[in-house]
Amino acid sequence: MHTIHASGIDIRYAVTGSGPWLVLSHALGCDLSLWDEQVAALAPHFTVLRFDSRGHGGSSAPGGAYDFDMLTADVLGLMDGLGVARTHFLGLSMGGMLGQHLALAAPQRVASLVLASTTSSYPPEARAMWPERIHVVAEQGMEPMVAPTLERWFTAPYRAAHPEVMARIGALIRATPPAGYCGWGHAIAAIDTTARLGVIANPTLVIAGAQDAGTPPDMARVIAQAIPGARLEVIESASHLCCVEQAEVFNRLVEEFLGAKC
């Protein structure tokens, strides 16, 4: 693990492997360890750069609302600091939202995009949930988020069969700085890229878990239909964290897509 000062904050990151650059961006309430199984599969073929997003893990967690201009600047600052001129980008959930904004802001820096378990906008009823979540975390910390988040992120059979994974991911959620969760919550609630996605020319793979209620396949379909030439893959028997629940299938889809782009 290393830390670099970029975009006005300290960003914790890790670099593994060799080959073309591949940046991995994790979900809300996680850190770069979310990608352990992906790194094992991808590092033989790529120089994998994963990092703790602003407000998460070992990166700085300033207070206040975050926005995607700020969060995109974080990634570009990290890339600039490490001399990464151009990279493949894989983002899940809020990381997928970040990937959309990165491709819109700096398309020349993105070789290809993998957008997993994510959305380009929320309907009003889903958007309205975020102020309540932010309020709860600001008042009570992360503990009230742990159990309901795990229920949303994994299917019931998987949760029952893998208590050790629930303990590991639950610990990540619990350890997330409340300021980071709340800061990102403001950015996530405001996401609205759908009308702009048509200008993205980067090769794009969109992945959804078939049982993901938070960012269901229909949301992924909107993204895939809006980005010219994008491909959609729906992973069966998986909810939001499909990179964990169905790691083997997820890794194969990513490897096949990225292999064709190198």
Summary of the structure (lengths in Angstrom):
residues: 262
radius of gyration: 16.7
end to end distance: 26.8
largest distance: 47.6
contacts: 962
relative contact order: 0.17
helix: 51%
strand: 19%
